[in-house]
């Protein structure tokens, strides 16, 4: 029998691991004076993928549930600019992060070109920094 994690369990575990990674980086000399958004983005890049089964493929189709968390995109992918397919993939990756955990979405993002992966990291950073602050993980 497969245990199904709910949204908050996946996100809580991911945020705990991300918080630990951010804490390590903040103390290192190379990130001591860096903006916290940069530290979080770099922590997302190095967050290790846990031993979970591979994520389902992320398509370029628009998310069916139109989850508001998935609607955030970096400014360079705003409605007036950017490739529609790239936007859809980034939105779906963000949704995957909130539904299945950050690590799983990061693993899936690595299957795409660097531009898509970077846009995903930017979008996720913008969504997670306020939550990390709210939880007291970062200042």
Number of C-alpha atoms within 10 A of each C-alpha: 3 4 5 9 12 11 13 13 15 19 19 14 14 21 20 14 18 23 19 14 19 24 16 13 19 19 11 10 9 10 16 12 11 12 10 18 14 14 22 27 22 17 23 21 15 12 19 15 12 10 8 8 7 10 15 10 11 20 14 16 13 15 17 7 8 12 14 9 16 24 17 19 22 17 13 11 17 14 11 8 10 12 12 15 13 18 26 20 23 31 30 27 31 28 24 21 23 24 18 21 23 27 27 25 25 25 18 19 23 13 12 14 9 11 10 18 22 18 22 26 24 21 24 29 23 17 16 16 18 13 14 19 11 11 13 10 16 16 10
